């Protein structure tokens, strides 16, 4: 009797277990509606029916919380997506790149993104926000109006073609910076026949290397070009054409400003600014040493306004010889005090001028009173042979 009871209990338990198992299996079926409508609490099935999971999802041991929609961790790739023909592939978080995009299709780029404000937004705190390399272009962008631009393509670092602006950039330090073996930056506006067109409140264009080297174009004072250089304000190779007046400012001595036109000549090593000089028999310029020297050719200029024929470099045995204009010259009152309008000529003191009191060769006219044993006086350069009545 006891054995029959045990057998009956086992039979009942087996029957109940089978019924529960069959009920569990029969309780899950493919959803007839898109979840969560009509969804069932069962594993996601494999079928062609569209399915949706509400809540977060973590795969391959990844933790997903309320802030993460999908968290995927893989040995080589976080997430890989391909189309069925393997023409396009996208990887997120692979072992080499945060994002990898590849397309074998001829009609579509590797990435096609549209957005209300930005299709792609990227920020790199250390090295690169976006790093891209392609067969034709590093990065290529095209909008719905046909405006396009690319970075790193067909020999250009940056190229832009747009309905309004080719390239528009605003920066707190540098708006556009370009460096290239041929052109740092080239901008072409074919509609207005201008290569570069710029307009600003103070300057149309300003370039500055340091405080002593800068250039501005079309400033608010009405100047077309204003340039300053630690070596040269402007340096040109080729012809220079000026339509209008050419004004060159020299130096100022008190209220009197003066300048001269000079030409570089080969000089003896001991020739200095303000010396009256003459041509030597060997072809170099030396200091005068005789009164009324007929070989005198002018004065070595201290700061000429304009220099012809080469550089001004007195250490290389060259110096600017004043051809015309106002210049300071070494002088003495050994032949009497000089007044405005007196002629000045060479003396027996090397390189020093004195008042001309008789007919002979002179180098110019005195423009200020002078009565010192030695010093400098401002003259108008005027090489001539004059006739003076003896006093």
C-alpha positions as CSV (number, residue, x, y, z in Angstrom):
1,X,0.0,0.0,0.0
2,X,2.8,2.4,0.9
3,X,4.5,1.7,-2.4
4,X,1.4,2.5,-4.4
5,X,1.0,5.8,-2.6
6,X,4.6,6.7,-3.4
7,X,4.2,5.7,-7.0
8,X,1.0,7.8,-7.2
9,X,2.8,10.9,-5.7
10,X,5.6,10.6,-8.2
11,X,3.2,10.2,-11.1
12,X,1.3,13.3,-10.0
13,X,4.6,15.3,-9.6
14,X,5.8,14.3,-13.1
15,X,2.4,15.2,-14.6
16,X,2.4,18.6,-12.9
17,X,6.0,19.3,-14.0
18,X,5.1,18.4,-17.6
19,X,2.1,20.5,-17.6
20,X,4.0,23.5,-16.2
21,X,6.8,23.0,-18.7
22,X,4.4,22.8,-21.6
23,X,2.5,25.8,-20.3
24,X,5.7,27.8,-20.1
25,X,6.7,26.9,-23.6
26,X,3.2,27.5,-25.0
27,X,3.0,30.8,-23.0
28,X,5.7,32.5,-25.2
29,X,5.1,33.2,-28.9
30,X,6.2,35.7,-31.5
31,X,4.6,39.0,-30.8
32,X,1.8,39.8,-33.2
33,X,2.2,43.6,-32.6
34,X,5.3,45.8,-32.2
35,X,6.4,45.7,-28.6
36,X,5.5,46.9,-26.1
37,X,2.0,46.6,-27.4
38,X,1.1,42.9,-27.1
39,X,4.6,42.2,-25.8
40,X,5.3,39.2,-23.7
41,X,8.0,38.7,-21.0
42,X,10.2,36.4,-23.0
43,X,13.6,36.4,-24.7
44,X,13.9,38.3,-27.9
45,X,13.1,35.9,-30.7
46,X,14.8,35.7,-34.1
47,X,12.4,36.6,-36.8
48,X,11.6,39.2,-39.4
49,X,9.0,40.8,-37.2
50,X,10.0,44.3,-36.0
51,X,10.7,44.3,-32.3
52,X,11.4,47.1,-29.8
53,X,12.8,46.8,-26.3
54,X,11.8,49.4,-23.7
55,X,14.6,50.4,-21.3
56,X,18.3,50.1,-21.4
57,X,20.3,47.2,-22.8
58,X,23.8,45.9,-22.1
59,X,25.5,43.3,-24.2
60,X,28.6,41.1,-23.6
61,X,28.8,41.9,-19.9
62,X,28.5,45.7,-20.4
63,X,26.5,47.6,-17.8
64,X,23.7,49.8,-19.0
65,X,22.0,52.3,-16.7
66,X,19.3,54.9,-17.1
67,X,21.8,57.2,-18.9
68,X,22.8,54.6,-21.5
69,X,20.5,53.4,-24.2
70,X,22.8,50.7,-25.5
71,X,26.1,49.6,-24.0
72,X,28.2,47.2,-26.0
73,X,31.7,45.8,-25.2
74,X,33.7,43.7,-27.6
75,X,37.3,42.4,-27.8
76,X,38.1,44.3,-31.0
77,X,35.0,46.5,-31.6
78,X,32.3,48.0,-29.5
79,X,29.8,47.9,-32.3
80,X,30.0,46.9,-36.0
81,X,27.2,47.6,-38.5
82,X,27.2,46.4,-42.2
83,X,24.7,46.3,-44.9
84,X,23.9,42.9,-46.4
85,X,26.1,43.5,-49.4
86,X,29.1,44.5,-47.3
87,X,29.3,47.8,-49.3
88,X,29.2,50.0,-46.2
89,X,30.7,49.4,-42.7
90,X,30.7,51.4,-39.5
91,X,32.5,50.6,-36.3
92,X,32.2,52.4,-33.0
93,X,34.9,52.1,-30.4
94,X,37.2,49.7,-32.2
95,X,40.7,48.9,-30.9
96,X,42.4,51.7,-33.0
97,X,39.7,54.4,-33.5
98,X,36.7,55.8,-31.7
99,X,34.9,55.7,-35.0
100,X,35.6,54.0,-38.3
101,X,33.6,54.4,-41.4
102,X,34.1,52.8,-44.8
103,X,32.1,52.8,-48.0
104,X,32.7,50.9,-51.2
105,X,29.7,52.4,-52.9
106,X,30.4,54.9,-55.7
107,X,27.4,57.2,-55.2
108,X,27.6,57.8,-51.4
109,X,30.4,59.0,-49.1
110,X,31.6,57.1,-46.1
111,X,29.5,59.3,-43.8
112,X,26.3,61.0,-44.6
113,X,24.9,63.0,-41.7
114,X,22.2,65.7,-41.4
115,X,21.3,67.7,-38.4
116,X,19.4,70.9,-37.4
117,X,22.5,72.6,-36.0
118,X,25.4,70.3,-36.7
119,X,25.5,67.0,-38.6
120,X,28.7,66.0,-36.7
121,X,30.0,67.6,-33.5
122,X,33.4,66.5,-32.2
123,X,35.6,67.8,-29.4
124,X,39.1,66.5,-28.7
125,X,40.6,67.7,-25.4
126,X,44.2,66.6,-26.2
127,X,45.0,65.9,-29.8
128,X,42.2,65.8,-32.5
129,X,38.6,66.5,-32.5
130,X,38.3,64.9,-35.9
131,X,41.0,62.9,-37.7
132,X,40.2,61.7,-41.2
133,X,42.1,60.2,-44.1
134,X,40.7,59.4,-47.5
135,X,41.8,58.5,-51.0
136,X,40.7,61.9,-52.5
137,X,39.7,64.0,-49.5
138,X,40.5,63.9,-45.8
139,X,37.1,65.4,-45.0
140,X,34.4,66.4,-47.6
141,X,31.2,68.3,-46.9
142,X,28.2,69.1,-49.2
143,X,25.0,70.9,-48.3
144,X,21.6,70.8,-50.0
145,X,22.3,74.0,-51.9
146,X,25.3,72.6,-53.6
147,X,27.9,74.5,-51.4
148,X,30.8,72.3,-50.6
149,X,34.3,72.2,-49.2
150,X,37.0,69.8,-48.3
151,X,40.1,69.5,-46.1
152,X,43.1,67.7,-47.3
153,X,42.2,67.0,-50.9
154,X,43.7,67.4,-54.4
155,X,46.7,69.5,-53.2
156,X,44.8,71.9,-51.0
157,X,44.9,72.0,-47.2
158,X,41.5,73.7,-47.1
159,X,39.2,74.4,-50.0
160,X,35.7,75.9,-49.8
161,X,33.1,76.9,-52.4
162,X,29.9,78.5,-51.1
163,X,27.1,80.6,-52.3
164,X,28.0,83.4,-49.8
165,X,31.4,82.5,-48.4
166,X,34.1,80.2,-49.5
167,X,35.5,79.9,-46.0
168,X,34.1,81.8,-43.0
169,X,36.0,81.6,-39.8
170,X,36.0,83.5,-36.5
171,X,38.6,82.8,-33.8
172,X,39.6,84.6,-30.6
173,X,43.2,84.3,-31.7
174,X,43.3,83.1,-35.3
175,X,40.3,83.0,-37.6
176,X,42.1,81.2,-40.5
177,X,45.6,79.9,-40.4
178,X,47.1,78.3,-43.5
179,X,50.5,76.9,-44.2
180,X,51.5,75.3,-47.5
181,X,54.6,74.8,-49.7
182,X,53.1,77.0,-52.4
183,X,50.1,79.0,-50.9
184,X,49.3,79.5,-47.3
185,X,45.8,80.8,-48.2
186,X,44.2,81.7,-51.5
187,X,40.7,83.1,-51.7
188,X,38.9,83.8,-55.0
189,X,35.6,85.6,-55.4
190,X,34.9,85.3,-59.1
191,X,31.6,87.1,-58.9
192,X,33.3,90.4,-58.0
193,X,36.6,89.6,-59.8
194,X,38.5,89.9,-56.5
195,X,40.9,87.3,-55.2
196,X,40.6,88.7,-51.6
197,X,38.0,91.1,-50.4
198,X,38.0,92.4,-46.8
199,X,36.3,95.1,-44.8
200,X,36.8,96.0,-41.2
201,X,36.0,98.9,-38.9
202,X,39.6,100.0,-38.4
203,X,41.4,98.1,-41.2
204,X,40.4,96.3,-44.3
205,X,43.3,94.0,-43.7
206,X,46.0,93.8,-41.0
207,X,49.0,91.5,-40.7
208,X,51.3,91.6,-37.7
209,X,54.4,89.5,-36.8
210,X,55.5,91.7,-33.8
211,X,55.3,95.3,-32.6
212,X,57.9,96.4,-35.1
213,X,56.8,94.4,-38.1
214,X,53.2,94.9,-39.4
215,X,51.2,96.1,-42.4
216,X,47.7,97.4,-42.8
217,X,45.7,97.9,-45.9
218,X,43.0,100.6,-46.3
219,X,42.9,101.9,-42.7
220,X,40.4,104.3,-41.2
221,X,42.7,107.3,-41.7
222,X,42.4,106.9,-45.5
223,X,45.8,105.3,-46.1
224,X,46.0,102.6,-48.7
225,X,49.0,100.9,-47.2
226,X,50.8,101.4,-43.9
227,X,53.8,99.2,-43.2
228,X,56.4,99.0,-40.5
229,X,59.4,96.6,-40.4
230,X,62.2,96.0,-38.0
231,X,64.5,95.6,-41.1
232,X,62.5,97.1,-44.1
233,X,58.9,98.5,-44.1
234,X,58.6,97.2,-47.6
235,X,60.8,95.2,-49.9
236,X,60.0,94.7,-53.6
237,X,61.6,92.6,-56.3
238,X,60.6,94.0,-59.7
239,X,59.2,97.2,-61.0
240,X,57.2,99.6,-58.7
241,X,54.6,101.9,-60.3
242,X,53.2,105.0,-58.6
243,X,50.3,107.0,-60.0
244,X,50.4,110.2,-58.0
245,X,52.8,111.9,-55.6
246,X,55.5,110.0,-53.9
247,X,56.2,111.5,-50.5
248,X,59.3,110.4,-48.5
249,X,59.8,111.7,-45.0
250,X,63.4,112.0,-43.6
251,X,64.5,113.0,-40.1
252,X,63.7,116.0,-38.0
253,X,66.1,118.4,-36.2
254,X,64.0,120.5,-33.8
255,X,61.2,122.0,-36.0
256,X,63.1,121.4,-39.2
257,X,62.6,118.1,-41.0
258,X,64.9,117.1,-43.8
259,X,65.8,114.2,-46.0
260,X,68.0,113.4,-49.0
261,X,68.3,111.2,-52.0
262,X,71.4,109.1,-51.8
263,X,73.3,106.3,-53.7
264,X,75.5,103.6,-52.2
265,X,79.1,103.9,-53.2
266,X,82.3,102.0,-52.3
267,X,84.1,103.9,-49.6
268,X,87.4,103.8,-47.6
269,X,87.1,102.1,-44.2
270,X,87.4,105.3,-42.2
271,X,84.6,107.3,-44.0
272,X,81.9,108.4,-41.6
273,X,78.4,110.1,-41.6
274,X,78.7,113.8,-42.4
275,X,82.1,113.5,-44.1
276,X,82.7,115.5,-47.3
277,X,84.1,113.0,-49.7
278,X,85.9,112.8,-53.1
279,X,86.7,110.2,-55.7
280,X,90.1,108.7,-55.4
281,X,92.3,107.5,-58.2
282,X,91.6,103.8,-57.4
283,X,87.9,104.3,-57.7
284,X,86.8,104.3,-54.1
285,X,85.5,107.3,-52.1
286,X,87.7,108.9,-49.5
287,X,87.6,112.0,-47.3
288,X,88.5,115.4,-48.8
289,X,91.7,116.9,-47.5
290,X,92.3,120.0,-49.7
291,X,90.3,123.3,-49.8
292,X,87.9,123.7,-52.8
293,X,88.6,120.2,-54.0
294,X,87.4,119.7,-57.6
295,X,87.2,116.0,-57.0
296,X,84.6,116.4,-54.2
297,X,81.4,114.5,-55.0
298,X,79.2,115.1,-51.9
299,X,78.5,114.2,-48.3
300,X,78.0,110.8,-46.7
301,X,74.4,110.8,-45.5
302,X,73.5,109.8,-41.9
303,X,69.9,108.8,-42.6
304,X,68.8,109.2,-46.3
305,X,65.1,109.2,-47.1
306,X,65.7,107.2,-50.3
307,X,68.7,105.1,-51.3
308,X,69.6,104.0,-54.9
309,X,71.6,101.0,-56.0
310,X,71.7,98.4,-53.3
311,X,71.8,98.1,-49.6
312,X,73.0,100.5,-46.9
313,X,75.8,98.7,-45.2
314,X,78.8,100.8,-44.1
315,X,80.5,97.8,-42.6
316,X,80.8,96.3,-46.1
317,X,82.8,99.3,-47.4
318,X,79.7,100.9,-48.8
319,X,77.9,104.1,-47.6
320,X,75.1,106.3,-48.9
321,X,76.3,109.4,-50.8
322,X,73.8,112.3,-50.7
323,X,73.0,113.3,-54.3
324,X,70.3,115.9,-53.5
325,X,68.3,117.3,-50.6
326,X,69.1,118.4,-47.1
327,X,71.9,116.7,-45.1
328,X,74.1,117.3,-42.1
329,X,77.8,117.9,-42.8
330,X,80.8,118.2,-40.6
331,X,82.0,121.8,-40.5
332,X,84.5,124.2,-38.9
333,X,84.7,128.0,-38.6
334,X,88.4,128.1,-39.6
335,X,87.4,130.2,-42.6
336,X,84.9,132.3,-40.7
337,X,81.4,131.9,-39.2
338,X,78.8,130.8,-41.7
339,X,75.4,132.4,-42.2
340,X,72.3,131.1,-44.0
341,X,72.9,131.2,-47.7
342,X,76.7,131.0,-47.6
343,X,78.4,128.4,-49.7
344,X,80.3,125.5,-48.1
345,X,83.4,123.8,-49.5
346,X,86.0,121.3,-48.5
347,X,88.9,122.3,-46.1
348,X,92.3,121.0,-45.3
349,X,90.8,119.1,-42.4
350,X,89.8,115.6,-43.8
351,X,86.1,115.3,-44.4
352,X,85.2,118.7,-42.8
353,X,83.7,121.7,-44.6
354,X,84.3,125.4,-44.2
355,X,82.9,128.7,-45.5
356,X,83.7,129.4,-49.2
357,X,85.1,132.9,-49.5
358,X,86.5,132.7,-53.0
359,X,85.6,131.3,-56.3
360,X,85.9,127.5,-56.7
361,X,84.2,124.2,-56.2
362,X,81.5,124.0,-53.5
363,X,79.2,121.2,-52.2
364,X,76.2,123.2,-51.2
365,X,74.5,126.1,-49.3
366,X,74.4,126.5,-45.6
367,X,70.8,126.5,-44.1
368,X,71.5,127.6,-40.5
369,X,74.0,129.8,-38.7
370,X,77.3,128.1,-37.7
371,X,80.2,129.5,-35.6
372,X,82.0,126.6,-33.9
373,X,85.5,125.3,-34.1
374,X,84.0,121.9,-35.1
375,X,80.5,120.5,-35.3
376,X,77.8,119.8,-37.9
377,X,75.6,122.1,-40.0
378,X,72.6,121.5,-42.2
379,X,73.1,122.2,-45.9
380,X,71.4,121.9,-49.2
381,X,73.5,119.6,-51.4
382,X,74.4,121.5,-54.6
383,X,77.7,120.6,-56.2
384,X,78.8,123.5,-58.3
385,X,81.7,125.7,-59.3
386,X,80.9,129.3,-58.2
387,X,82.4,132.7,-58.7
388,X,82.7,134.8,-55.6
389,X,84.1,138.3,-55.3
390,X,87.0,138.5,-52.9
391,X,86.3,140.5,-49.8
